[in-house]
Amino acid sequence: MKTLQIPIVLFLFLFVAPIGFAQPFQIGHTTVNFIDTSRNNRVVATEIYYPSDVAGDNVPITTASMVSFPVLSFGHGFVMTWDAYQNYWNFLVPNGYIMVFPKTEGSLSPSHLEFGKDLSFVIEQMTVLGNNSNSIFFNRISTMNAVMGHSMGGGASFLAAQLNSNIKTIINFAPAETNPSAIQAAASVSIPSLVFAGVNDCVTPPNTNQIPMYNALASSCKTLISIIGGSHCQMANSNFFCGVGESSCSPQPTITRATQHNTINSYLLPWLDYQLKGNCNQGNAFDTLITSDSAITFQKNCSQCSSLNVDDVTFSNEIKVYPNPVKDYITISGKVGEKYHITIYDISGKVVIDQNFTCEILIATSNLTNGIYSYVIQNNNGTVNGKFIK
């Protein structure tokens, strides 16, 4: 039986949320019309929100940190629009993510397949912008990414993941069955997958939507989080069309929208920070909270992070971190000419070192207190993570 009380859950949420960057970013915004020449020059109008040093439209991407940022492609619900999901970009962008919202398929007769293709396509196009020296996103787009969505967009996210083998993880919120079937598509999706359901969802009931999708997933790391008292529309901000549909069915939600958002956020950021940034502290926080959180029930088939290895470790035959344990200095070496970014966290998740380097770096650790530290090393080839003892 779960015994953790709500104030402790909120404390854990406040503890894990800031992990990833020393200070939150501001939110920049721009609108881009991507053109898919493979689909008769289909125009995919897309809203993009990204980390910046000043909030506003068409402002530069942040220079406070020169890391590349993972891209999160998000699909809207049936007859809903991207601005119903401000709760997600307000939370995730300051924590170092780029969110892209294709605005297509907003009619009363949407094509779920085309929407799935759009969710996949905008991820590819952000990579193109990352390689374009005239773009504000030049050299700032990570190879790590996720496809996400709510309701219809959640179902379409399964179609996108089925179509694009470069997608790294899938997260969706009260996903709805689609045509072609999201449930059938899930059977060919093997990437790490996180599905949120509302126990009181009367629009896309879990028994006929999220649970069959979760069961069908071929992923060796998948989690279904069912929010007790949560509803379909409270996955997003208040929206007229969603609200009208939900008001005509039962059961109704028994928790507030803010409570439902807090529960989502307490798992969403740790999942992303581990899956896309390799932050083991966040992965462990996810696994710790989920087993004792009285606000949810869950199913899962994996743990987020492996245990500490105190030997010298080589990752992906490229990165070496030594010695371990460390006394006064630690060396991080990679390939000649390659640029990297390293972030080191203490046991509480506080960033203690955050800097770029090329090929190799010697970092003084004499000012660090004794204990266990975790690190995340990134470059355009991906992310590696580990721990060391001081």
NORDATA-V476540 format. One record per backbone hydrogen bond with DSSP energy under -0.5 kcal/mol. CO is the residue of the C=O (numbers start at 1). NH is the residue of the N-H. If there is no record, write none. Layout:
<<CO,NH> <CO,NH>>
This chain:
<<5,8> <5,9> <6,10> <7,11> <8,12> <9,13> <10,14> <11,15> <12,16> <13,17> <14,18> <16,19> <18,21> <26,28> <26,52> <27,56> <28,50> <29,58> <30,48> <32,34> <32,46> <34,36> <34,44> <35,37> <36,39> <36,41> <36,42> <37,40> <42,36> <42,44> <43,45> <44,34> <45,103> <46,32> <47,101> <48,30> <49,99> <50,28> <51,62> <52,26> <56,29> <56,59> <60,53> <69,142> <70,98> <71,73> <71,146> <72,74> <72,100> <73,148> <75,150> <77,80> <81,84> <82,85> <83,86> <84,237> <85,88> <85,89> <86,90> <87,91> <88,92> <89,93> <92,95> <92,97> <93,96> <93,97> <94,25> <96,70> <97,99> <98,72> <99,49> <100,74> <100,102> <101,47> <107,110> <110,112> <111,115> <112,116> <113,117> <114,118> <115,119> <116,120> <117,121> <118,122> <119,123> <120,124> <121,125> <122,126> <123,127> <124,128> <125,129> <126,130> <127,131> <128,131> <129,132> <130,139> <131,133> <132,135> <135,138> <137,140> <140,69> <140,142> <144,71> <145,168> <145,169> <146,73> <147,171> <148,75> <149,173> <150,153> <151,155> <151,176> <152,156> <153,157> <154,158> <155,158> <155,159> <156,160> <157,161> <158,162> <159,163> <160,164> <163,165> <164,167> <168,192> <169,147> <170,194> <171,149> <172,174> <172,196> <173,151> <179,112> <179,113> <181,185> <182,186> <183,187> <184,187> <185,188> <186,189> <186,218> <188,190> <189,218> <189,219> <190,220> <192,170> <193,223> <194,172> <195,225> <196,174> <197,199> <197,227> <198,201> <200,202> <205,208> <205,209> <206,209> <206,211> <206,212> <209,213> <210,214> <211,215> <212,216> <213,217> <221,193> <222,301> <223,195> <223,225> <224,226> <224,299> <225,197> <225,227> <226,228> <226,297> <227,199> <227,230> <229,254> <229,255> <230,200> <232,235> <233,236> <239,243> <240,244> <241,245> <242,246> <243,247> <244,248> <245,248> <246,249> <256,260> <257,261> <258,262> <259,263> <260,264> <261,265> <262,266> <263,267> <264,267> <264,268> <265,269> <267,271> <268,272> <269,273> <270,274> <271,275> <272,276> <272,277> <273,277> <273,279> <274,278> <278,280> <279,283> <280,284> <281,285> <282,286> <283,287> <284,288> <285,289> <286,290> <287,291> <289,292> <289,293> <292,4> <292,294> <293,296> <295,228> <297,226> <299,224> <308,310> <313,321> <315,318> <315,319> <319,315> <320,333> <321,313> <322,331> <328,365> <328,366> <329,327> <330,363> <331,322> <332,361> <333,320> <335,338> <338,359> <340,357> <341,378> <342,355> <343,376> <344,352> <344,353> <345,374> <346,349> <350,346> <353,344> <355,342> <357,340> <358,360> <359,334> <361,332> <361,363> <363,330> <365,368> <371,390> <373,388> <374,345> <375,386> <376,343> <377,384> <378,341> <379,382> <382,379> <384,377> <386,375> <388,373> <389,325> <389,326>>
